[in-house]
Amino acid sequence: MTELLTETQDGVTTLTLNRPDAMNAFTAELLGALKEAVQEASATAKAIVLRGAGRAFSAGVDLKILQQSTLTHGKVGEAFDGPAGETAKAIRASKVPVIARVHGACFTGALELALHCDFILTTLDTKFGDTHAKFGLRPTWGMSQTLVQAVGLRRARELSFTAKTFSGDEAARWGLANAAFASEAELDAALDDITKRIAANSPGAIGAYKDLFALAAENRPLEDALAEELSREYPQITDSADRLAGFGKK
């Protein structure tokens, strides 16, 4: 079985984690394939959707593989950390928005990767959790940084120290997810609307926004950040005149 499925339609590339019998738990091979697929789609697509096959987005790292591994001081090891780090970097570096379409369950390593995406859309009853501490593990794929950015330091401490499960409804209320929907049908309708809106806009301008929002995450002094925003050049924006010429003609 192919562990990652790729489909492109109307400029939107959908990457589907395809280990449904294992709740799409990550293998090193799946992570490597995901990195390559994100990089390839970033060159041609207008948006990327990351989703899971079957009843869950992903349970995170395949714990059955970890049980057979030698772990040092709570790290899952380079066999996972290497491809996971490269995948997270590819998601952040993508010139097009990456949307995590999360349903069923999203735990630990899966949550870490989802937090690197530009959007998280989910259902009210999806189960989330950071279970690193439950299994004597420490975060190495970004959880200590991205979770804090999403929900704030105090909430992040609560979620990680307790390893508690929380719902998609809570994830949306806390700002971890952009929105949570009552059903997968409603989730997919919202996803379709968002991707169509993105695809209708200037890809070069969106790429510039992605770069500048990454600048904002660096927490530079405001005056320095504003000067940097003004000074950066984005030669990939080539459609300004055509788009402005069309203003008022509809």
MOSULGI-V329007 format. One record per backbone hydrogen bond with DSSP energy under -0.5 kcal/mol. CO is the residue of the C=O (numbers start at 1). NH is the residue of the N-H. Records with the same first field share a line. If there is no record, write none. Layout:
# MOSULGI-V329007
CO = NH / NH
This chain:
# MOSULGI-V329007
3 = 18
5 = 16
7 = 14
9 = 12
11 = 13 / 46 / 47
12 = 9 / 14
13 = 15 / 49
14 = 7 / 16
15 = 17 / 51
16 = 5
17 = 53
19 = 22 / 24
20 = 23
22 = 25
23 = 59
26 = 62
27 = 31
28 = 32
29 = 33
30 = 34
31 = 35
32 = 36
33 = 37
34 = 38
35 = 39
36 = 40
37 = 41
38 = 42
39 = 43
40 = 43
41 = 44 / 45
46 = 97
47 = 13
48 = 99
49 = 15 / 51
50 = 101
51 = 17
53 = 56
58 = 107
60 = 26
61 = 63
62 = 65 / 66
63 = 67
64 = 68
65 = 68
66 = 69
69 = 71
71 = 73
72 = 75
74 = 138
75 = 72
77 = 80 / 81
78 = 82
80 = 84
81 = 85
82 = 86
83 = 87
84 = 88
85 = 89
86 = 90
87 = 91
88 = 92
89 = 93
90 = 94
97 = 48 / 99
98 = 100 / 118 / 119
99 = 50 / 101
100 = 102 / 121
102 = 123
103 = 57 / 105
104 = 127
105 = 57 / 58
106 = 129
107 = 110
108 = 112
109 = 113
110 = 114
111 = 115
112 = 116
113 = 116
114 = 117
119 = 100
120 = 178 / 179
121 = 102
122 = 181
123 = 126
124 = 168 / 169
126 = 128 / 168
127 = 106
128 = 166
129 = 108 / 131
131 = 135
132 = 135 / 137
133 = 136
142 = 145 / 146
143 = 147 / 148
145 = 149
146 = 150
147 = 151
148 = 152
152 = 156
153 = 157
154 = 158
155 = 159
156 = 160
157 = 161
158 = 162
159 = 163
164 = 130
166 = 128
167 = 171
168 = 172
169 = 173
170 = 174
171 = 175 / 176 / 177
172 = 175
179 = 122
181 = 124
183 = 187
184 = 188
185 = 189
186 = 190
187 = 191
188 = 192
189 = 193
190 = 194
191 = 195
192 = 196
193 = 197
194 = 198
195 = 199
196 = 200
197 = 201
198 = 201
202 = 206
203 = 207
204 = 208
205 = 209
206 = 210
207 = 211
208 = 212
209 = 213
210 = 214
211 = 215
212 = 216
213 = 217
215 = 218 / 220
216 = 219
221 = 225
222 = 226
223 = 227
224 = 228
225 = 229
226 = 230
227 = 231
228 = 232
234 = 237
236 = 238
239 = 243
240 = 244
241 = 245
242 = 246
244 = 247
246 = 249
